[in-house]
Amino acid sequence: MLITFSKVINVLAPASLRQTRSIASLSALSDTYQMLYKTCRDFAEGELKPNAAKYDREHLYPGDAIKKMGELGDTVGCFALSEPGNGSDAGAASTTAKDGGDKWILNGTKCWITNGYESKGTVVFATTDKSLKHKGISAFIVPKPIKGLELGKKEDKLGIRGSSTCSLIFEDCEVPKENILGQPGLGFKIAMMTLDAGRIGIASQALGIAQILGGMGYVSDMPAERHYRDARITEIYEGTSEIQRLVIAGQLIKEYGLN
């Protein structure tokens, strides 16, 4: 579909707007980014890779490794956007936040929340004005643990087993009035900005675990088997592959004036 769409773009767009896109090589990065790349690579090779199979096999959260990364901040949070039954429609938040004077009162359920158990706080997206639809969604910082917030069961997942995934269940959960993130109604925009940034990381993750090892990639003793299971999630979180195609198509239509 995307290939066909690109061909249409090449035919319809003026010659002056046609561009050749390519992925820049690593050598084109600045010295600062080269250093950042090497630091991250060395940490992953030295601290994560040796224990990755154990984390996966035993469903262990790599707490010690996370602490070593703590020079950048030692508090883990989670992003609570998805809801049961809403699928990829981020603008259909059923979770509500009612104005309680000096506080906000949250009710609803968020699902598929990564680091739900390990996090010390969460950013929750809830509807403050249903009449405004997606423009009536606001974002809230909710510390954990807190009265009125229960955690669902840890999901037994196909891949990325080193982190917990669970539901967050809010029942008259009260948070201070100042815990709103930004202004009321900016929640949807904040969520989309976060997803836009996160999608770059997911694309890198998917690219990094792609490999061909034949039969050796089919046995559990080899890391390729774990990578194969982990790869499936890259088509789902931060926006499904279908949503990604819509985003790309929309951007191309806008860029080439094909409305």
C-alpha positions in Angstrom: 0.0 0.0 0.0 2.7 2.5 1.0 4.8 1.6 -2.1 1.8 2.2 -4.3 1.1 5.5 -2.5 4.7 6.6 -3.1 4.4 5.9 -6.8 1.3 8.1 -6.9 3.2 10.9 -5.1 6.0 10.7 -7.7 3.5 11.1 -10.5 1.3 13.9 -9.0 3.9 16.0 -7.2 5.7 18.8 -9.1 9.3 18.0 -10.0 10.5 20.7 -7.7 9.0 18.9 -4.7 10.3 15.5 -5.5 12.9 14.5 -3.1 15.1 11.5 -2.6 15.0 10.2 1.0 17.6 8.1 2.5 18.7 7.0 6.0 21.8 8.8 7.0 24.8 6.6 7.9 26.2 6.5 11.4 29.3 8.3 10.2 27.2 11.4 9.3 26.3 11.9 13.0 28.0 14.7 15.0 30.7 13.8 17.6 28.2 14.3 20.4 25.7 11.8 18.9 28.6 9.4 18.1 29.6 9.5 21.8 26.0 9.0 22.9 25.6 6.0 20.6 28.8 4.4 21.9 27.8 5.0 25.5 24.4 3.4 25.0 25.9 0.5 23.0 28.6 -0.2 25.5 26.1 -0.2 28.4 23.7 -2.5 26.6 26.6 -4.9 25.7 28.1 -4.9 29.2 25.1 -4.7 31.5 22.0 -5.9 29.6 23.1 -8.5 27.0 24.7 -10.9 29.5 21.5 -11.2 31.5 18.9 -10.6 28.9 18.0 -14.3 28.6 17.5 -14.6 32.3 15.3 -11.5 32.5 13.1 -13.0 29.8 13.0 -16.5 31.1 12.2 -15.6 34.7 10.1 -12.5 33.9 12.5 -10.3 35.9 12.6 -6.6 35.9 16.2 -5.5 35.4 16.2 -3.3 38.5 20.0 -3.3 39.1 20.7 -2.3 35.5 18.1 0.5 35.7 19.8 1.8 38.8 23.1 2.0 37.0 21.3 4.1 34.4 20.1 6.3 37.3 22.7 9.0 36.7 20.0 10.4 34.4 17.3 10.0 37.0 16.4 7.0 39.2 12.6 7.2 39.1 10.7 5.0 36.6 7.3 6.2 35.4 4.6 4.8 33.1 2.4 6.2 30.4 -1.3 5.5 30.9 -3.2 6.1 27.6 -4.7 2.8 26.3 -8.1 1.7 27.5 -10.1 -1.5 27.2 -12.3 -1.4 24.0 -10.8 1.8 22.6 -8.2 0.1 20.4 -6.0 2.6 18.6 -8.5 5.5 19.2 -6.5 7.6 21.6 -9.1 10.3 21.5 -11.8 8.1 23.0 -10.8 8.3 26.7 -13.4 6.7 28.9 -11.4 7.5 32.0 -12.7 10.7 33.6 -11.3 13.4 35.8 -13.9 15.3 37.8 -13.1 18.8 39.2 -13.4 18.4 43.0 -12.4 21.9 43.9 -8.9 21.5 45.3 -8.4 18.2 43.7 -9.2 16.0 40.6 -11.1 12.8 41.1 -10.2 10.0 38.6 -12.3 7.0 37.6 -11.7 4.5 34.9 -9.3 1.8 33.7 -6.1 2.0 31.7 -4.8 -1.2 30.1 -1.5 -2.5 28.7 0.6 -0.2 30.9 4.3 -1.0 30.7 6.1 -0.8 34.0 2.8 -0.6 35.8 4.3 -2.4 38.8 7.7 -0.9 38.9 6.9 2.8 38.3 6.8 5.4 41.1 4.3 7.5 39.2 2.2 7.7 36.0 0.9 10.2 33.5 -2.8 9.5 33.1 -4.9 10.8 30.2 -8.6 11.4 31.3 -11.6 13.2 29.9 -12.4 16.5 31.7 -15.0 17.7 29.2 -16.7 15.0 27.2 -18.5 17.6 24.9 -15.1 18.7 23.5 -14.2 15.1 22.5 -10.4 14.8 22.1 -10.0 18.4 23.0 -11.5 17.7 26.3 -8.8 15.2 27.4 -6.3 16.3 30.0 -3.1 14.8 31.4 -2.4 14.2 35.1 0.6 13.2 37.1 -0.4 10.5 39.6 2.1 9.3 42.2 2.2 5.6 43.1 1.1 4.1 45.3 -2.0 6.2 46.0 -5.4 5.6 47.5 -8.0 4.8 44.8 -5.5 3.2 42.4 -5.3 -0.6 42.1 -3.0 -2.6 39.8 -4.4 -5.4 37.7 -2.7 -8.8 37.2 0.7 -8.9 35.5 0.2 -10.1 32.0 2.0 -13.2 30.8 3.4 -11.9 27.5 4.9 -13.4 24.4 7.9 -11.0 24.5 9.5 -8.1 26.4 9.1 -10.1 29.6 11.7 -8.0 31.5 9.0 -5.4 32.2 5.6 -5.7 33.8 2.4 -5.0 31.9 -0.9 -4.5 33.7 -4.0 -2.5 34.0 -4.4 0.6 36.2 -7.8 0.8 37.9 -8.9 4.1 39.2 -11.8 4.3 41.7 -12.4 7.8 43.1 -8.6 8.4 43.0 -7.9 11.9 44.3 -4.9 13.9 43.1 -4.0 17.5 44.0 -5.3 20.2 41.6 -1.8 21.2 40.6 -1.1 17.7 39.3 -2.6 18.5 36.0 0.1 18.5 33.3 -0.2 21.7 31.3 -3.6 23.2 30.7 -7.0 21.4 30.7 -7.7 20.1 27.3 -4.0 19.7 26.2 -3.9 16.0 27.1 -4.4 14.6 23.6 -1.7 16.9 22.2 0.7 15.8 24.9 -0.1 12.2 24.1 0.5 12.6 20.4 3.8 14.5 20.9 5.0 11.7 23.2 4.0 9.0 20.8 5.7 10.9 17.9 9.0 10.8 19.8 8.5 7.2 21.0 7.9 5.9 17.6 11.5 6.7 16.6 12.7 4.5 19.4 10.4 1.7 18.4 11.5 1.8 14.8 15.1 1.5 16.0 14.2 -1.4 18.2 12.5 -3.2 15.3 15.5 -2.6 13.1 18.0 -3.7 15.7 16.4 -7.1 16.4 16.0 -8.0 12.7 18.2 -10.9 11.6 18.4 -14.2 9.7 19.9 -17.3 11.4 18.0 -20.2 9.8 17.3 -23.1 12.1 19.5 -21.7 14.9 17.0 -18.9 15.3 14.3 -21.4 16.1 15.7 -22.9 19.3 15.2 -21.4 22.7 18.9 -21.6 23.6 19.7 -18.9 21.0 18.9 -15.2 21.6 17.3 -15.0 18.1 14.3 -16.9 19.5 13.8 -14.2 22.1 14.3 -11.4 19.6 11.6 -13.0 17.3 9.1 -12.9 20.2 10.1 -9.4 21.1 9.7 -8.2 17.5 6.0 -8.7 17.5 5.3 -5.8 19.9 7.0 -3.3 17.6 3.9 -3.6 15.4 1.6 -2.8 18.3 2.8 -0.2 20.9 3.4 3.5 20.2 0.7 3.1 17.5 0.0 -0.1 15.4 1.5 -0.5 12.0 -1.9 0.5 10.5 -1.8 3.8 12.4 1.8 4.4 11.4 0.7 4.0 7.7 -2.0 6.6 8.2 0.4 9.0 9.9 2.9 8.6 7.0 0.3 8.9 4.3 -1.2 12.0 6.0 2.2 13.7 6.2 2.9 13.0 2.5 -0.4 14.3 1.4 0.2 17.5 3.5 3.7 17.9 2.2 2.9 17.6 -1.5 -0.4 19.5 -1.3 -2.6 16.6 -2.5 -5.7 17.5 -0.3 
